[in-house]
Amino acid sequence: MKTFSGSCLKKLHIGNITTESNVFMAPLAGYTSYPFRMICRKLGAGLAFTEMVSANGLKYNDKATAKLLCTSDAETLKAVQLLGSVPSAFEYACKGEYTAGFDIVDINMGCPVPNVIKSGEGCALISNMPLASKIIEACKRSGKVVTVKFRPGFNRKKIVVSEFAKMCEDSGADMITVHGRTRDMMYEGEPVYGYIEAAKNVVNIPVIANGGIHSDEDAVRMMDRTGADGVMIGRYGLEDPLIFARLTGKDTNETKLSLVLEQADIAISCFDELSAMEHIKKTASYFMKKLPGTKVYKQEMYNCGSMKELKKTLIKIFGETEK
């Protein structure tokens, strides 16, 4: 059987940066904080992006926003995703101290959530190409490598993927990621491979394919049908981060138990105990998907009042499920 590591795996050149693999972890609000990103990188992900961060929030020194950028020297090739609609705010955020340690700025032009769209952010920007171009140019003035994540259109009657991809390249983007679903599809349904292929056909910068990858086979199929330069794993990466090791052919003895406990140790090193526990409970809940007895396990986990108690419960839960 054709494997990703045997036929699709490669290093990727993005601007002046080279990644060790072309398998990336997507930015996911509430989940892709520093502890989880470190796990993904350890398992073979070439890049793992922060959850989306408000450019305006950084401009006005919002502490909750800044907290999303927790990192350390142990995280190499740091990639932040910014959300917004004001070019000057993006430029300020890219040049500011909060993102000073980050190598790559990804611009969110694909979030389909109604409140984001109403603010003219995320997916709304595919309907405002001149503004989207100004945002990319503003980010490039920081001197950082700039990437853009977007959807092919609002619906199948308003497909702009080719024009938008070319605009991104012309405005200075070093890489684009195309989610294969239109805005009205949200996160459901089969991604349309042809939309991603169309973007690949009109640009010379790397094109990453995203959407609907829930297995090793899905990742190979995505590469074969789109001609993309790499894949970006979304929610399935939360459910089974070991997919990064499988796709990149990385030997590992890690289990869900070892991964969640390591995340707990990293989380407690950079967050207060309450925040660290909140992160681990959310991550562990995703790890439990499709396991029997999940409801009882979750209740027991969420009743924990300290990290020490939480670790004991995690050992009980994942130690049993991995026997």
Secondary structure, 3 states (H helix, E strand, C coil): CCCHHHHCCCCEEECCEEECCCEEECCCCCCCCHHHHHHHHHCCCCEEEEEEEEHHHHHCCCHHHHHCCCCCCCCCCCEEEEECCCHHHHHHHHHCHHHCCCCEEEEEECCCCHHHHHCCCHHHHHHCHHHHHHHHHHHHCCCCEEEEEECCECCCCCECHHHHHHHHHHHCCCEEEEECCCHHHCCCCCCCHHHHHHHHHHCCCCEEEECCCCCHHHHHHHHHHHCCCEEEECHHHHHCCCHHHHHHCCCCCCCHHHHHHHHHHHHHHHCCHHHHHHHHHHHHHHHCCCCCCHHHHHHHHHCCCCHHHHHHHHHHHHHHHCC
